[in-house]
Amino acid sequence: MVPDISTGSRTYGLLAYLYGPGRRDEHTDPHLVAAWMPELAPDPGRDPAATLKQLTDRLDLPVLALPKDRRPAQHVWHCPVRTAPGDRHLTDAEWAEVARRIVHATGIAEEGDDKACRWIAVRHAEDHIHIVATLKREDGRSPRRHQDGIRAQAECRKIEKEWGLQILNEGDRTAAQRPTSAERAKAERTGRTEPPRETLREHVRQALAGAADEDEFFRRLTEAGLRLEKRAAPSGDILGYKVALPGDRNRDGEPIWFPGSRLAPDLSLPRIRQRLADGPPEDQQTSAPGPVPRALRPASARRDATQVAEQTVAVLTGDDDAAGAAQLIGVGALLDAVAQTAPASTRKELAEAARAFERATRSHTRAEHADHRALRSAARGIVRAGNALGKGEDGGTTAMLLSTMVLVTIAAIRWHSARGHAQQAAAARQTAQHLRAAYQTASATPMKAMREQGRRLPAPVRDRYADTVEAALPGQSDHILREPGWDALAATLAQAERVGHDPDALLQQAIEWRELETADNVTDVLVWRLRRMGKLPATADLPGTRAHPGTPPPQPRSPKQPAAEPTAHRDTNSTRRPGPRR
């Protein structure tokens, strides 16, 4: 059961909407189910003699009885209350009880208070009601509705438990402010796919992703086409900023501005400065625009990001809360960077993943003094490298990164769940769903090519690699050999051996690098892990061809020589010898 409180200034306009047909003729049988005093509240939905003006005048009477200078500018209190999808439909009597409990809990009209605010509850659909109140009591005082949203949520949780409805997650006041009903209505009228507040929040997050300093952040906002105004002190110091969408204006023709703090708690300038306080991201000491170095092309940037993301999983499974919170902020920046540079085939899913994970980056666990520069560096590298293609090395390394990001979000789910962060854990679960969908799209072409290559291997070679898997994973080998990705894993082991790796040692190293229990598909995870660790191309090559020109051949190892522990630092060989973009 979800309450959503807002305030406004036009009682008649809100009632006209509630009793009207709706924007898509979705309102059916609008009528009152409860009121402050039913005998004084005319119902235009059921009484042919009642009018909207009569109902408006009755509700507004305590407000209009005051001198104009004492009337609140926003005197209309509006609270839709909706049951969750799948819940049973409540009766009118039950909705009336919900309304009375909500106005009591929020301080609008406490039970037994004959001087409380006037209110009504209108039902025009099976699954929700709208509670409308005017914010002056009969004695002329204002209601005590401090934290009314939190109190409404708490009352809804009680109702859910008592009535056997779905018990939803409680809020913790760390979420971004949602668009108001007026903002949503305006977006529909103007043909926008979403309210400007949400579009601006996404643009600001993307501008911040991997930004080296404040100047670069502001520059990227203007490059994204946003209106930008900075608030300066007399000394010239910047105190804050606000943004607006071009063409989004109020009735007076002025831009509708949103300060960063109104977009999200962590997008205020002081919070942004805290994020940038540790200096530029690792290995990026300047924010000056210029040509993209060859080493920062999309495929190389995604390989680097995959390695950093794998390190994040280890931090999230540790006990350092501040470090974990910092890593989640960095993961959010990385997802923002990937979403804005993704191939067209995956961009929509990745944008939804980034939006969902934005909620998972904020909790009451603070990230003070914890380091996430490696993730910021990875995000910055991806942004600077530009848009990735959906094929070749770009497509393959995108799949490589997304496979790892699914594991990162699973680690985030566990991290939040262990700390009782229900809203954030739910957001991380939603992110994982979008990432899985994006991965399936991104991996389809490269995995198909690898599977075909694996099937062409001679039977003795395939049997030898099957023995390798059985020796490395004795309890899982039968399952792995039946997975669709087994052929791709065999092809990867063959490529690794052709360029000088010991396949047994490399596979063992990939298995020991990180647990595989959370993997949806073990063979896929091993394929991408082997290709990153072995510096193999992210796409299949044909037998007898040499490795991708952008991938330097590794030094051969003898079977007895143990594989080196992977490092979180950037691979210098890959940086010196970048390959051409495909």
VENPE-V147485 format. One record per pair of residues at least 24 apart in sequence whose ideal C-beta (glycine too) atoms are under 6 Angstrom apart, sorted by the first residue. I is the first residue (numbers start at 0). J is the second residue. D is the distance in Angstrom with one decimal. If there is no record, write none. Layout:
i/j/d
I/J/D
I/J/D
This chain:
i/j/d
0/82/5.5
0/155/4.1
0/159/5.5
1/81/5.0
2/78/5.4
2/80/4.9
2/151/4.0
2/155/5.8
3/79/5.2
4/78/4.8
4/147/5.9
4/148/5.0
5/77/5.2
5/179/5.0
5/180/6.0
6/73/4.2
6/76/5.8
7/75/4.4
8/73/5.5
10/55/4.9
10/58/5.6
10/59/5.4
10/75/5.3
11/55/4.5
14/51/5.1
14/55/6.0
15/51/5.9
17/121/4.6
17/129/5.3
18/43/5.5
18/44/5.9
26/123/4.1
29/121/6.0
29/123/3.8
31/119/5.8
32/91/4.6
32/94/4.8
32/95/4.6
32/120/5.1
32/122/4.9
33/95/3.8
33/98/4.4
33/120/4.3
34/119/4.5
35/117/4.7
35/118/5.1
40/119/5.6
58/117/5.2
58/133/5.0
59/133/5.7
61/135/4.4
61/137/5.6
62/133/5.3
62/135/4.7
65/139/5.9
71/134/5.5
74/133/5.5
74/134/5.0
76/132/4.3
76/134/5.4
77/131/5.8
78/130/4.4
79/127/5.7
79/129/5.0
80/128/5.6
81/126/5.8
81/127/3.8
82/126/5.1
83/165/4.3
86/164/4.9
86/165/5.7
88/125/4.6
94/122/5.8
94/128/4.9
98/130/5.3
100/154/5.5
101/151/5.6
101/154/5.9
104/150/4.8
104/154/3.9
105/144/5.5
105/147/4.0
105/150/5.3
105/151/5.4
106/142/5.1
106/143/4.7
106/144/4.3
107/132/4.9
107/142/5.5
114/138/4.5
116/142/5.3
168/421/3.8
168/422/5.0
168/425/5.6
173/361/4.4
173/362/5.8
175/263/3.9
195/244/4.7
195/247/4.8
199/242/5.4
199/257/5.5
199/262/5.9
200/262/4.4
200/263/5.8
203/262/6.0
203/266/5.4
204/335/4.9
205/335/4.9
205/339/4.8
208/332/4.4
208/335/3.9
208/336/4.4
208/378/4.7
209/336/5.6
209/375/5.5
209/378/3.5
209/379/3.0
209/382/5.2
211/279/4.0
211/283/5.6
211/286/4.1
212/286/5.3
215/286/3.7
226/254/5.6
239/268/4.9
240/268/5.7
265/361/5.9
277/372/6.0
280/372/5.3
280/375/3.9
280/376/3.7
280/379/4.9
281/372/4.8
281/373/5.7
281/376/4.2
282/376/5.7
283/376/5.9
283/379/5.4
291/383/5.6
291/384/5.9
293/577/4.0
294/574/4.4
294/577/4.8
295/380/5.4
295/383/5.3
295/384/4.6
296/384/5.3
296/580/5.1
297/384/4.7
297/387/3.8
297/393/4.7
298/392/3.8
298/393/5.2
298/396/4.5
299/577/5.8
300/380/4.2
300/381/4.7
300/384/4.0
301/396/3.8
301/397/5.9
301/400/4.7
302/396/5.5
303/377/5.8
303/380/5.9
303/569/5.8
304/377/3.9
304/381/5.9
304/400/5.5
305/399/5.4
305/400/4.8
305/403/5.0
305/531/5.5
307/373/4.9
307/374/5.9
307/377/4.5
308/403/4.7
308/407/5.3
309/403/5.7
310/567/4.7
311/407/5.5
312/406/5.9
312/407/5.8
312/410/4.8
312/513/6.0
315/410/4.1
315/414/4.7
320/364/5.1
321/366/5.6
321/369/4.4
322/369/4.7
323/414/5.4
324/364/4.5
324/366/3.8
325/366/3.8
325/369/3.4
325/371/4.4
326/371/5.9
327/360/5.0
328/360/5.1
328/366/5.9
328/371/5.8
329/371/3.5
329/374/2.8
330/407/5.9
331/356/5.4
331/357/5.9
331/360/4.0
332/375/6.0
332/378/4.4
333/374/5.4
333/377/5.7
333/378/4.7
336/378/3.9
336/381/4.3
336/382/4.9
340/381/5.7
340/386/5.0
340/387/5.8
342/387/5.6
342/389/3.3
344/389/4.9
344/440/5.3
345/437/4.3
345/440/5.2
345/441/5.3
348/433/4.9
348/436/4.9
348/437/4.0
349/437/5.2
351/433/4.7
352/430/4.9
352/433/3.7
352/434/5.1
355/426/5.2
355/429/4.2
355/430/4.4
356/430/4.2
358/426/3.7
359/411/5.7
359/423/4.6
359/426/4.3
359/427/4.4
362/420/4.9
362/423/5.3
391/581/3.1
392/537/5.4
392/581/5.1
395/445/4.2
395/537/2.7
395/538/4.6
396/537/4.6
397/441/4.7
398/441/4.1
398/442/3.8
398/445/5.8
399/527/4.3
399/537/5.5
401/434/5.8
401/437/5.6
401/438/4.1
401/441/5.6
402/438/5.8
402/523/5.9
402/524/6.0
402/527/4.8
404/434/5.4
405/431/5.9
405/434/4.9
405/435/5.9
406/517/5.9
409/517/4.5
445/538/5.1
446/487/5.4
448/539/4.1
449/487/3.7
449/490/4.6
449/539/4.5
450/486/4.1
450/487/4.8
452/490/4.1
452/539/4.4
453/486/3.3
453/487/5.7
453/489/4.1
453/490/3.7
454/486/5.2
456/489/5.9
456/493/5.9
461/489/5.5
464/489/4.8
464/492/4.8
467/502/5.8
467/503/5.3
467/506/5.9
471/506/5.1
471/507/5.3
471/510/5.6
479/521/5.8
479/522/5.7
482/522/4.6
484/520/5.9
484/522/3.2
484/523/4.9
485/522/5.6
487/526/5.1
488/522/4.8
488/525/5.8
488/526/5.4
490/539/5.9
491/526/5.1
491/529/5.0
494/535/5.3
495/533/4.7
498/546/5.3
498/552/5.2
499/553/6.0
499/555/3.5
500/533/5.3
501/556/5.2
501/558/4.7
504/562/4.9
505/533/5.6
508/562/3.8
532/565/6.0
547/578/5.8
548/578/4.7
549/577/5.7
549/578/1.4
551/576/5.1
